[in-house]
Amino acid sequence: MDTDFVMDVLEDALNKYPKPEIFNTDQGSQYTSYIHTKTLKENGITISMDSKGRATDNIVIERFWRSAKVERIYLNEYNSMNELKEDIKNYINFYNHQRFHQSLDYKRPMEVYNEWLKNNKSEKQNIKIFRKVA
């Protein structure tokens, strides 16, 4: 991953979804770059970076990428970066909207998230319910 790719994804997410309170990453150069940290700060997002060797801090996202690689990426051959990106986008939609998760009592992540939003509207104003990645 390079800074341009990370910035494209960040800017796309900031345009489509509510801004998070905290953005947690490792200390990769693409996340510590001036443009990345500046964008987060300008949007009022607290930056949280894991300490060196703290893989357990990112266990959820590490598990996601392991699943993506084993269930999708390693099983396919891609002819271009755009083809890979499109397939990852499709996998994210599948993972969040169709795939059942044992850790969520065999519910889908967006099902759990949307239930939480409905039950906590008074706590979190101006949060919209997520839709599939376009």
FIVEX-134213 format. One record per residue (C-alpha): x, y, z. Coordinates in pm, whole numbers, plus 32768, in hexadecimal, padded with zeros to 4 digits. Example, Ala and Ser with C-alpha at 12.3 -4.5 7.8 and 13.67 -1.06 7.14 Angstrom:
<gubas>
84CE7E3E830C/85577F9682CA/
</gubas>
This chain:
<gubas>
800080008000/807981597FB2/800E82B0802E/7F4883017EF2/7E7581C67F16/7E3C8201808A/7DD9836C804A/7CE5830A7F37/7C3C82168024/7C3A830E8146/7BA8842A8075/7AA283447FE0/7A3A82CB813B/7A2B842D81C7/7948849480A7/785E836880C4/784383208238/783283D48386/7984843D840C/7A1083568515/7A8083DE8664/7BC38314865D/7C99828E853F/7D79816D85AD/7E9C80F584D8/7FF2806084F3/8124813D84C0/814980FC834C/81D8821C8282/8092824981C4/7FDD8290830E/80E9836F83A5/8107843F8267/80C585B28284/7F9885A9819A/7EF0848A8254/7F19851B83B0/7EBA86778332/7D7785F38297/7D15854283D9/7D61867584AE/7CA3875E83C3/7B74867E83ED/7B8B867C8569/7BE6850B8576/7CC484938692/7DF083D18615/7E47828F86C9/7F7C81CF8662/7FDE807F86E8/812D8051878D/82307F8A86D2/81E27E1986EF/807E7E4C876E/7FC77D728671/7EBB7D258775/7E4A7E91876A/7DD57E588606/7D547CF68631/7C037D3D858E/7C917DD38451/7DAA7CD28449/7CA37BBF845A/7BDA7C678345/7D067C70825A/7D5C7B0882AB/7BF87AA6824D/7C027B7A8110/7D477ADB80A1/7CE4797380ED/7B7A79898077/7BAA7A647F44/7CF97AF87EDF/7DD179BE7EE1/7CC579017E1F/7CC579F17CFA/7DB57A737BF8/7D9B7BE67BAA/7DFE7C857A61/7E0E7DE67AE6/7E117EB17C26/7CB37F317BD0/7C347DCD7BB9/7CC97D807D10/7C337EBE7DA8/7ADC7E6B7D1A/7AEC7D0B7DA7/7B577D8C7EFC/7A337E817EF5/79497D617EA3/79DE7C8F7FBA/79B07DA980B6/78407DBD8057/78207C458077/78DC7C4081C2/78097D54825D/76B37D1481C6/769A7B9F8174/779E7AD88237/77337A528388/78317A7884A2/7853798385BD/78D47A9586A6/77907B578668/76AC7A3286BE/769279DF854C/76197B3884EA/76A27C1A83DB/777B7D438447/769A7E4C83AC/756C7DA9844E/76137DCE85A3/76897F318557/75367FA584D9/74887F0B8609/75777FC986E8/752E810F862F/73B780E18653/73DA809B87C7/74C981BD8807/743F82DA8734/743583C98859/75A6838C88A1/762183B3873E/758184C58672/75C985008502/7632839984C1/759882FD838F/7569818A835E/767681008278/761D80758127/76E47F998042/782B80217FBB/77E380BA7E67/
</gubas>
